[in-house]
Amino acid sequence: MKIMITAQEALDRGIWIDIVQLFGLQEEDTIMPGEQFILTEEQALQLNLIRR
């Protein structure tokens, strides 16, 4: 299963720093609020976005 989350949703949920770390983003990277990130089921579980 793949879970999609936008940058804005990650900010709203307070997990933006975790997304930055998971995807290896840098300060100089330009990310738009609507940019989507695809998480694996394990990543989504780790971030408490879903439950088993």
Buried (B, 14 or more C-beta within 10 A) or exposed (E): EEBEBBBBBBBEBEBBEBBBEBEEBEEEEEBEEEEEBEBEEEBBBBBEBEEE
